[in-house]
Amino acid sequence: MAPQLLIVLVFFFWPAITALRQSLYVQDAFGLGETFAGLANFTRVLASQSYHEALFNTAIFSVSVALGAMGIALLLATMADRVLRASRVYRTLLIWPYAVAPAAAGVLWMFMFDPTLGVLSRALAALGVHWDFRLNGHQAMALVIIAAIWQQMSYNFVFFLAGLQGIPASLLEAAAIDGAGPWRRFWTITFPLISPTSFFLLVMNTIYAFFDTFGTIDTTTSGGPGGATRTLVYKLYQDGIVGLDLGGSAAQSVLLMLMVGLLTLVQFRYVERRVQYH
């Protein structure tokens, strides 16, 4: 286990400890010196209006992406599980989007929703909807949510499909003989049996929405317009890499780490109670 532990130490614990130390200092942008500031960086960040806006954007974005990606993936997995002919073809096509990098997924959807050249924006214009995500903050948020859901739902699809295929057919057949309809069979038998998979994907999708969507946002909206799509992880990048506020960005990274850890703890503490392990 030593090689794996070394990788975890170098790429996870070391950066986390370094960020925690940097959050307590005010550093020169060129790395020529630093001054101990205590909790001043945290106080300044928490009092910032832009940080509050980024926190709100992150909440809307993460909830929409996690629930949207899981809901669509579960629907597709349920439909694919019933397909008999060319089932491998359907499953392969549904898995492919996960192989696309988040930045590439963002570029793809940006071109499709481009106000002048996009296929989907023209379709919306034909329906009387004026689409311009570069000027409309709500449309920009919808764009990054759609791109993130499209890229992540394939990951969820693989796990949901595996969970559905692990349910004994005899249980569903017995319920059908007893007169239970498809909807009732799903909520009383299928969904409880895949609840461990659903809980695992809820945790993973939350982490994905918080951290792994940076490339999607950067290539589509760059946090705009007017900060409408600036999430916590993107604000951290803008303040630290672009603005060279190393102490403030380190404080934001520590707060984000604590926030995700607390959210994960809440999920394990309360949501896991509804999970049925068999």
Secondary structure, 3 states (H helix, E strand, C coil): CHHHHHHHHHHHHHHHHHHHHHCCEEECCCCCCEEECCCHHHHHHHCCHHHHHHHHHHHHHHHHHHHHHHHHHHHHHHHHHHCCCCHHHHHHHHHHHHHCCHHHHHHHHHHHCCCCCCHHHHHHHHCCCCCCCCCCHHHHHHHHHHHHHHHHHHHHHHHHHHHHHCCCHHHHHHHHHCCCCHHHHHHHHHHHHCHHHHHHHHHHHHHHHHHHCHHHHHHHCCCCCCCCCCCHHHHHHHHHHHCCCHHHHHHHHHHHHHHHHHHHHHHHHHHHHHCCCC
